[in-house]
């Protein structure tokens, strides 16, 4: 996490922040285009796309599906922002945003799809200046569009565990969604005697041991248990992670940091969209466990203050 402080020093030497945004957007687009090329090769060879299977799909992408979907979301907002700022090139930037959006749909990145639809709804409610009736109709259309996408796209419906009825969907989710087991184990860990409500556990080795013990004792299916133990899953939630390692003190400090970011960015949709995107991603991933995640967070949080859009937009 010291990378974030290092980046803040480096940023003082960068004069043209808009050019930096362009470089970041072009880098994201290049990663997506290379991944699309690999996907095309796979499709022509196998005549199918494996996007309901996490293990196979990660072999076709330059980054793991949650991360490449997330940077594509950030790229969508950067591209739309550039289209607004540079009307003469808006067709190029809007086309860029559409390519990134379709890529997210193609790879069935759940949290990325949810993020885009949620932020589209936020824009309609708080930033789009039309009468309430039109807002309501567009919101209903947006909800219907999301439902149609989820229920008609086979890969996406499988990613959301959509089955013939609710009980079957819940059973499938409990069998195949690791976070259901992981978050239950995290909750059990907070009941341990050596967990301090104020400052959490004494270190990550203790947390890893408790996760392993929980997987061993609470997962009945042998192959599933071995899978969890071999992968050594962390909490898959940055807020839970801070609570386990630093107690309510660290959790509140992290929450206050995000509240401050949201408060400062609320008048500008593109700033708010980036903050909310990170917030939602933190709910399902521990991005501070990865060097790439720290770079990503540092870059986008540090470019937030350098938005030239009118704060009233």
C-alpha positions as a LaTeX table, in Angstrom:
\begin{tabular}{lrrr}
\hline
Residue & $x$ (\AA) & $y$ (\AA) & $z$ (\AA) \\
\hline
Unk1 & 0.00 & 0.00 & 0.00 \\
Unk2 & 3.04 & 2.27 & 0.22 \\
Unk3 & 2.80 & 2.34 & $-3.58$ \\
Unk4 & $-0.12$ & 4.75 & $-3.21$ \\
Unk5 & 2.06 & 7.24 & $-1.32$ \\
Unk6 & 4.86 & 6.79 & $-3.86$ \\
Unk7 & 2.42 & 7.48 & $-6.69$ \\
Unk8 & 1.26 & 10.67 & $-4.98$ \\
Unk9 & 4.86 & 11.95 & $-5.07$ \\
Unk10 & 5.32 & 10.96 & $-8.72$ \\
Unk11 & 2.07 & 12.71 & $-9.66$ \\
Unk12 & 3.51 & 16.03 & $-8.53$ \\
Unk13 & 5.85 & 15.83 & $-11.53$ \\
Unk14 & 3.05 & 15.22 & $-14.04$ \\
Unk15 & 1.75 & 18.46 & $-15.55$ \\
Unk16 & $-0.85$ & 17.15 & $-18.01$ \\
Unk17 & $-3.27$ & 14.96 & $-16.08$ \\
Unk18 & $-5.70$ & 14.74 & $-19.01$ \\
Unk19 & $-2.99$ & 13.17 & $-21.15$ \\
Unk20 & $-2.38$ & 10.68 & $-18.35$ \\
Unk21 & $-6.07$ & 9.77 & $-18.43$ \\
Unk22 & $-5.80$ & 9.21 & $-22.18$ \\
Unk23 & $-2.79$ & 6.91 & $-21.68$ \\
Unk24 & $-4.67$ & 4.94 & $-19.00$ \\
Unk25 & $-7.74$ & 4.61 & $-21.25$ \\
Unk26 & $-5.62$ & 3.49 & $-24.22$ \\
Unk27 & $-3.86$ & 0.93 & $-22.00$ \\
Unk28 & $-7.20$ & $-0.46$ & $-20.79$ \\
Unk29 & $-8.48$ & $-0.63$ & $-24.35$ \\
Unk30 & $-5.34$ & $-2.42$ & $-25.52$ \\
Unk31 & $-5.70$ & $-5.05$ & $-22.78$ \\
Unk32 & $-9.31$ & $-5.60$ & $-23.85$ \\
Unk33 & $-8.46$ & $-5.83$ & $-27.57$ \\
Unk34 & $-5.70$ & $-8.38$ & $-26.95$ \\
Unk35 & $-8.12$ & $-10.41$ & $-24.82$ \\
Unk36 & $-10.73$ & $-10.22$ & $-27.60$ \\
Unk37 & $-8.12$ & $-11.56$ & $-30.03$ \\
Unk38 & $-7.40$ & $-14.52$ & $-27.72$ \\
Unk39 & $-11.13$ & $-15.12$ & $-27.31$ \\
Unk40 & $-11.59$ & $-15.13$ & $-31.10$ \\
Unk41 & $-8.80$ & $-17.70$ & $-31.50$ \\
Unk42 & $-10.44$ & $-19.91$ & $-28.87$ \\
Unk43 & $-13.86$ & $-19.60$ & $-30.52$ \\
Unk44 & $-12.60$ & $-20.51$ & $-34.02$ \\
Unk45 & $-10.84$ & $-23.53$ & $-32.56$ \\
Unk46 & $-13.60$ & $-24.80$ & $-30.25$ \\
Unk47 & $-16.74$ & $-23.17$ & $-31.66$ \\
Unk48 & $-17.83$ & $-22.20$ & $-28.15$ \\
Unk49 & $-17.15$ & $-19.65$ & $-25.42$ \\
Unk50 & $-16.51$ & $-20.82$ & $-21.83$ \\
Unk51 & $-17.64$ & $-17.69$ & $-19.98$ \\
Unk52 & $-19.72$ & $-19.54$ & $-17.40$ \\
Unk53 & $-16.54$ & $-21.29$ & $-16.19$ \\
Unk54 & $-14.11$ & $-19.15$ & $-14.23$ \\
Unk55 & $-11.08$ & $-21.44$ & $-14.59$ \\
Unk56 & $-11.26$ & $-21.59$ & $-18.38$ \\
Unk57 & $-12.14$ & $-17.95$ & $-18.98$ \\
Unk58 & $-9.19$ & $-16.67$ & $-16.97$ \\
Unk59 & $-6.89$ & $-18.44$ & $-19.43$ \\
Unk60 & $-8.33$ & $-16.33$ & $-22.28$ \\
Unk61 & $-7.91$ & $-12.96$ & $-20.58$ \\
Unk62 & $-4.81$ & $-10.94$ & $-19.79$ \\
Unk63 & $-6.17$ & $-10.40$ & $-16.28$ \\
Unk64 & $-8.53$ & $-12.42$ & $-14.11$ \\
Unk65 & $-12.16$ & $-11.83$ & $-15.02$ \\
Unk66 & $-13.12$ & $-9.63$ & $-12.03$ \\
Unk67 & $-10.10$ & $-7.35$ & $-12.59$ \\
Unk68 & $-10.34$ & $-7.01$ & $-16.36$ \\
Unk69 & $-14.07$ & $-6.39$ & $-16.03$ \\
Unk70 & $-13.40$ & $-3.75$ & $-13.41$ \\
Unk71 & $-10.80$ & $-1.86$ & $-15.45$ \\
Unk72 & $-13.19$ & $-2.02$ & $-18.42$ \\
Unk73 & $-15.82$ & $-0.30$ & $-16.24$ \\
Unk74 & $-13.32$ & 2.43 & $-15.37$ \\
Unk75 & $-12.47$ & 2.68 & $-19.06$ \\
Unk76 & $-16.13$ & 3.16 & $-19.97$ \\
Unk77 & $-16.38$ & 6.21 & $-17.71$ \\
Unk78 & $-13.04$ & 7.62 & $-18.88$ \\
Unk79 & $-14.13$ & 7.25 & $-22.51$ \\
Unk80 & $-17.52$ & 8.89 & $-21.96$ \\
Unk81 & $-15.88$ & 11.72 & $-20.02$ \\
Unk82 & $-13.46$ & 12.31 & $-22.91$ \\
Unk83 & $-16.36$ & 12.31 & $-25.37$ \\
Unk84 & $-18.04$ & 15.04 & $-23.31$ \\
Unk85 & $-14.83$ & 17.06 & $-23.01$ \\
Unk86 & $-13.81$ & 16.64 & $-26.67$ \\
Unk87 & $-16.94$ & 16.87 & $-28.84$ \\
Unk88 & $-14.88$ & 16.85 & $-32.03$ \\
Unk89 & $-13.71$ & 13.29 & $-31.25$ \\
Unk90 & $-16.85$ & 12.13 & $-29.46$ \\
Unk91 & $-17.61$ & 9.39 & $-32.02$ \\
Unk92 & $-14.21$ & 7.80 & $-31.34$ \\
Unk93 & $-14.57$ & 7.96 & $-27.57$ \\
Unk94 & $-18.20$ & 6.81 & $-27.52$ \\
Unk95 & $-17.21$ & 3.91 & $-29.79$ \\
Unk96 & $-14.44$ & 3.09 & $-27.33$ \\
Unk97 & $-16.95$ & 3.07 & $-24.46$ \\
Unk98 & $-19.31$ & 0.80 & $-26.42$ \\
Unk99 & $-16.51$ & $-1.70$ & $-27.17$ \\
Unk100 & $-15.59$ & $-1.84$ & $-23.47$ \\
Unk101 & $-19.24$ & $-2.25$ & $-22.47$ \\
Unk102 & $-19.81$ & $-5.09$ & $-24.96$ \\
Unk103 & $-16.62$ & $-6.76$ & $-23.72$ \\
Unk104 & $-17.97$ & $-6.72$ & $-20.16$ \\
Unk105 & $-21.19$ & $-8.35$ & $-21.40$ \\
Unk106 & $-19.25$ & $-10.89$ & $-23.45$ \\
Unk107 & $-17.11$ & $-12.13$ & $-20.54$ \\
Unk108 & $-20.12$ & $-12.11$ & $-18.15$ \\
Unk109 & $-18.36$ & $-10.08$ & $-15.45$ \\
Unk110 & $-21.08$ & $-9.95$ & $-12.78$ \\
Unk111 & $-19.93$ & $-7.11$ & $-10.56$ \\
Unk112 & $-18.99$ & $-5.02$ & $-13.60$ \\
Unk113 & $-22.43$ & $-5.48$ & $-15.17$ \\
Unk114 & $-24.13$ & $-4.60$ & $-11.87$ \\
Unk115 & $-21.87$ & $-1.55$ & $-11.46$ \\
Unk116 & $-22.70$ & $-0.17$ & $-14.91$ \\
Unk117 & $-26.46$ & $-0.61$ & $-14.52$ \\
Unk118 & $-26.43$ & 0.78 & $-10.98$ \\
Unk119 & $-24.43$ & 3.86 & $-12.00$ \\
Unk120 & $-26.67$ & 4.37 & $-15.03$ \\
Unk121 & $-29.60$ & 4.48 & $-12.58$ \\
Unk122 & $-27.67$ & 6.89 & $-10.31$ \\
Unk123 & $-27.04$ & 9.19 & $-13.27$ \\
Unk124 & $-30.73$ & 9.18 & $-14.21$ \\
Unk125 & $-31.90$ & 9.90 & $-10.69$ \\
Unk126 & $-29.37$ & 12.51 & $-9.55$ \\
Unk127 & $-27.71$ & 14.03 & $-12.64$ \\
Unk128 & $-30.03$ & 13.78 & $-15.64$ \\
Unk129 & $-32.25$ & 16.85 & $-15.76$ \\
Unk130 & $-35.62$ & 15.64 & $-17.04$ \\
Unk131 & $-39.05$ & 15.46 & $-15.42$ \\
Unk132 & $-39.91$ & 12.72 & $-12.93$ \\
Unk133 & $-42.24$ & 10.85 & $-15.29$ \\
Unk134 & $-39.53$ & 10.47 & $-17.93$ \\
Unk135 & $-37.01$ & 9.46 & $-15.27$ \\
Unk136 & $-39.40$ & 6.79 & $-13.99$ \\
Unk137 & $-40.03$ & 5.40 & $-17.45$ \\
Unk138 & $-36.31$ & 5.27 & $-18.27$ \\
Unk139 & $-35.52$ & 3.62 & $-14.93$ \\
Unk140 & $-38.20$ & 0.98 & $-15.57$ \\
Unk141 & $-36.75$ & 0.42 & $-19.04$ \\
Unk142 & $-33.28$ & 0.10 & $-17.53$ \\
Unk143 & $-34.51$ & $-2.47$ & $-15.02$ \\
Unk144 & $-36.27$ & $-4.42$ & $-17.76$ \\
Unk145 & $-33.13$ & $-4.28$ & $-19.89$ \\
Unk146 & $-31.06$ & $-5.66$ & $-17.02$ \\
Unk147 & $-33.59$ & $-8.45$ & $-16.46$ \\
Unk148 & $-33.66$ & $-9.38$ & $-20.14$ \\
Unk149 & $-29.85$ & $-9.45$ & $-20.26$ \\
Unk150 & $-29.57$ & $-11.67$ & $-17.19$ \\
Unk151 & $-32.35$ & $-14.09$ & $-18.09$ \\
Unk152 & $-31.69$ & $-14.43$ & $-21.83$ \\
Unk153 & $-27.90$ & $-14.61$ & $-21.89$ \\
Unk154 & $-26.95$ & $-18.17$ & $-20.91$ \\
Unk155 & $-23.49$ & $-17.33$ & $-19.61$ \\
Unk156 & $-24.68$ & $-14.35$ & $-17.58$ \\
Unk157 & $-27.68$ & $-16.24$ & $-16.15$ \\
Unk158 & $-25.34$ & $-19.02$ & $-15.02$ \\
Unk159 & $-23.00$ & $-16.44$ & $-13.49$ \\
Unk160 & $-25.97$ & $-15.07$ & $-11.51$ \\
Unk161 & $-27.09$ & $-18.64$ & $-10.62$ \\
Unk162 & $-30.48$ & $-18.20$ & $-12.33$ \\
Unk163 & $-32.42$ & $-21.48$ & $-12.23$ \\
Unk164 & $-36.02$ & $-22.54$ & $-12.67$ \\
Unk165 & $-37.03$ & $-21.44$ & $-9.15$ \\
Unk166 & $-35.65$ & $-19.44$ & $-6.22$ \\
Unk167 & $-34.79$ & $-22.41$ & $-3.99$ \\
Unk168 & $-32.80$ & $-24.07$ & $-6.75$ \\
Unk169 & $-31.02$ & $-20.78$ & $-7.49$ \\
Unk170 & $-30.08$ & $-20.37$ & $-3.82$ \\
Unk171 & $-28.83$ & $-23.95$ & $-3.62$ \\
Unk172 & $-26.71$ & $-23.50$ & $-6.74$ \\
Unk173 & $-25.30$ & $-20.23$ & $-5.36$ \\
Unk174 & $-24.40$ & $-21.89$ & $-2.06$ \\
Unk175 & $-22.64$ & $-24.70$ & $-3.95$ \\
Unk176 & $-20.70$ & $-22.61$ & $-6.44$ \\
Unk177 & $-20.26$ & $-19.10$ & $-4.99$ \\
Unk178 & $-17.12$ & $-19.17$ & $-2.79$ \\
Unk179 & $-17.99$ & $-15.90$ & $-1.02$ \\
Unk180 & $-20.97$ & $-17.48$ & 0.72 \\
Unk181 & $-18.63$ & $-19.87$ & 2.51 \\
Unk182 & $-15.82$ & $-17.31$ & 2.90 \\
Unk183 & $-17.96$ & $-14.58$ & 4.45 \\
Unk184 & $-19.62$ & $-17.06$ & 6.79 \\
Unk185 & $-16.16$ & $-18.15$ & 7.94 \\
Unk186 & $-15.14$ & $-14.51$ & 8.43 \\
Unk187 & $-18.20$ & $-13.97$ & 10.62 \\
Unk188 & $-17.37$ & $-17.08$ & 12.67 \\
Unk189 & $-13.81$ & $-15.80$ & 13.14 \\
Unk190 & $-15.04$ & $-12.62$ & 14.82 \\
Unk191 & $-16.49$ & $-14.82$ & 17.58 \\
Unk192 & $-13.08$ & $-16.21$ & 18.49 \\
Unk193 & $-11.69$ & $-15.27$ & 21.91 \\
Unk194 & $-8.52$ & $-13.70$ & 20.51 \\
Unk195 & $-10.43$ & $-11.36$ & 18.19 \\
Unk196 & $-10.34$ & $-7.81$ & 19.55 \\
Unk197 & $-13.32$ & $-5.71$ & 18.50 \\
Unk198 & $-11.21$ & $-2.54$ & 18.48 \\
Unk199 & $-8.00$ & $-3.74$ & 16.78 \\
Unk200 & $-8.86$ & $-7.14$ & 15.26 \\
Unk201 & $-6.50$ & $-10.14$ & 15.12 \\
Unk202 & $-2.77$ & $-9.92$ & 15.79 \\
Unk203 & $-1.69$ & $-10.64$ & 12.19 \\
Unk204 & $-2.52$ & $-12.13$ & 8.81 \\
Unk205 & $-1.04$ & $-15.52$ & 9.69 \\
Unk206 & $-3.69$ & $-15.89$ & 12.38 \\
Unk207 & $-6.42$ & $-14.93$ & 9.90 \\
Unk208 & $-5.14$ & $-17.39$ & 7.28 \\
Unk209 & $-5.07$ & $-20.17$ & 9.89 \\
Unk210 & $-8.65$ & $-19.49$ & 10.97 \\
Unk211 & $-9.83$ & $-19.47$ & 7.35 \\
Unk212 & $-8.11$ & $-22.82$ & 6.71 \\
Unk213 & $-9.56$ & $-24.32$ & 9.91 \\
Unk214 & $-13.03$ & $-23.08$ & 8.96 \\
Unk215 & $-12.83$ & $-24.56$ & 5.46 \\
Unk216 & $-11.63$ & $-27.86$ & 6.87 \\
Unk217 & $-14.37$ & $-28.17$ & 9.47 \\
Unk218 & $-17.38$ & $-26.62$ & 7.74 \\
Unk219 & $-17.23$ & $-27.74$ & 4.09 \\
Unk220 & $-18.67$ & $-31.25$ & 3.83 \\
Unk221 & $-18.00$ & $-31.86$ & 0.14 \\
Unk222 & $-14.47$ & $-33.28$ & $-0.03$ \\
Unk223 & $-13.53$ & $-31.90$ & $-3.47$ \\
Unk224 & $-14.92$ & $-28.48$ & $-2.59$ \\
Unk225 & $-13.03$ & $-28.51$ & 0.72 \\
Unk226 & $-9.77$ & $-29.41$ & $-1.02$ \\
Unk227 & $-10.38$ & $-26.66$ & $-3.57$ \\
Unk228 & $-10.83$ & $-24.01$ & $-0.87$ \\
Unk229 & $-7.76$ & $-25.21$ & 1.02 \\
Unk230 & $-5.57$ & $-25.32$ & $-2.09$ \\
Unk231 & $-6.68$ & $-21.83$ & $-3.19$ \\
Unk232 & $-6.33$ & $-20.53$ & 0.39 \\
Unk233 & $-9.11$ & $-17.99$ & $-0.21$ \\
Unk234 & $-8.88$ & $-14.67$ & 1.60 \\
Unk235 & $-11.96$ & $-12.71$ & 2.73 \\
Unk236 & $-12.82$ & $-11.43$ & $-0.80$ \\
Unk237 & $-14.04$ & $-8.20$ & 0.75 \\
Unk238 & $-11.73$ & $-5.29$ & 1.55 \\
Unk239 & $-14.00$ & $-4.00$ & 4.32 \\
Unk240 & $-14.12$ & $-7.40$ & 6.02 \\
Unk241 & $-10.35$ & $-7.66$ & 5.63 \\
Unk242 & $-9.77$ & $-4.35$ & 7.40 \\
Unk243 & $-12.18$ & $-5.38$ & 10.15 \\
Unk244 & $-10.37$ & $-8.69$ & 10.71 \\
Unk245 & $-6.88$ & $-7.19$ & 10.75 \\
Unk246 & $-7.66$ & $-3.85$ & 12.41 \\
Unk247 & $-11.02$ & $-4.20$ & 14.12 \\
Unk248 & $-13.71$ & $-1.53$ & 14.09 \\
Unk249 & $-10.98$ & 1.14 & 14.19 \\
Unk250 & $-9.55$ & 0.23 & 10.77 \\
Unk251 & $-13.01$ & $-0.40$ & 9.31 \\
Unk252 & $-14.30$ & 3.02 & 10.35 \\
Unk253 & $-11.17$ & 4.79 & 9.10 \\
Unk254 & $-11.57$ & 3.10 & 5.70 \\
Unk255 & $-15.29$ & 3.88 & 5.62 \\
Unk256 & $-14.66$ & 7.54 & 6.52 \\
Unk257 & $-12.10$ & 7.74 & 3.71 \\
Unk258 & $-14.73$ & 6.58 & 1.20 \\
Unk259 & $-17.40$ & 8.86 & 2.64 \\
Unk260 & $-15.01$ & 11.79 & 2.21 \\
Unk261 & $-14.30$ & 10.78 & $-1.40$ \\
Unk262 & $-18.01$ & 10.48 & $-2.16$ \\
Unk263 & $-18.73$ & 13.82 & $-0.52$ \\
Unk264 & $-16.02$ & 15.56 & $-2.56$ \\
Unk265 & $-17.07$ & 13.95 & $-5.84$ \\
Unk266 & $-20.86$ & 14.09 & $-5.53$ \\
Unk267 & $-21.30$ & 17.11 & $-7.81$ \\
Unk268 & $-19.47$ & 15.48 & $-10.71$ \\
Unk269 & $-20.88$ & 12.23 & $-12.06$ \\
Unk270 & $-17.63$ & 10.91 & $-13.52$ \\
Unk271 & $-15.77$ & 11.39 & $-10.24$ \\
Unk272 & $-18.62$ & 9.81 & $-8.29$ \\
Unk273 & $-18.80$ & 6.90 & $-10.76$ \\
Unk274 & $-15.12$ & 6.03 & $-10.22$ \\
Unk275 & $-15.50$ & 6.17 & $-6.43$ \\
Unk276 & $-18.66$ & 4.03 & $-6.46$ \\
Unk277 & $-17.03$ & 1.55 & $-8.85$ \\
Unk278 & $-14.16$ & 1.07 & $-6.41$ \\
Unk279 & $-16.57$ & 0.84 & $-3.50$ \\
Unk280 & $-18.54$ & $-1.96$ & $-5.17$ \\
Unk281 & $-15.39$ & $-3.78$ & $-6.21$ \\
Unk282 & $-14.04$ & $-3.61$ & $-2.66$ \\
Unk283 & $-17.17$ & $-5.48$ & $-1.56$ \\
Unk284 & $-16.18$ & $-8.56$ & $-3.61$ \\
Unk285 & $-12.37$ & $-8.39$ & $-3.81$ \\
Unk286 & $-9.29$ & $-7.60$ & $-1.70$ \\
Unk287 & $-7.48$ & $-5.51$ & $-4.28$ \\
Unk288 & $-4.84$ & $-4.33$ & $-1.77$ \\
Unk289 & $-3.52$ & $-7.90$ & $-1.72$ \\
Unk290 & $-2.20$ & $-7.33$ & $-5.23$ \\
Unk291 & 0.46 & $-4.92$ & $-6.44$ \\
Unk292 & $-1.67$ & $-4.29$ & $-9.53$ \\
Unk293 & $-4.64$ & $-3.46$ & $-7.32$ \\
Unk294 & $-2.62$ & $-0.89$ & $-5.35$ \\
Unk295 & $-1.39$ & 0.75 & $-8.57$ \\
Unk296 & $-4.95$ & 0.82 & $-9.91$ \\
Unk297 & $-6.40$ & 2.37 & $-6.78$ \\
Unk298 & $-3.58$ & 4.88 & $-6.50$ \\
Unk299 & $-3.84$ & 6.01 & $-10.13$ \\
Unk300 & $-7.58$ & 6.57 & $-10.16$ \\
Unk301 & $-7.92$ & 8.12 & $-6.73$ \\
Unk302 & $-5.09$ & 10.53 & $-7.51$ \\
Unk303 & $-6.55$ & 11.63 & $-10.86$ \\
Unk304 & $-9.97$ & 12.36 & $-9.31$ \\
Unk305 & $-9.15$ & 15.98 & $-8.37$ \\
Unk306 & $-7.99$ & 16.74 & $-11.92$ \\
Unk307 & $-11.33$ & 16.61 & $-13.72$ \\
Unk308 & $-11.98$ & 19.64 & $-15.92$ \\
Unk309 & $-15.69$ & 19.03 & $-16.25$ \\
Unk310 & $-17.89$ & 21.68 & $-14.69$ \\
Unk311 & $-18.69$ & 20.57 & $-11.16$ \\
Unk312 & $-22.36$ & 21.24 & $-11.80$ \\
Unk313 & $-22.53$ & 18.68 & $-14.66$ \\
\hline
\end{tabular}
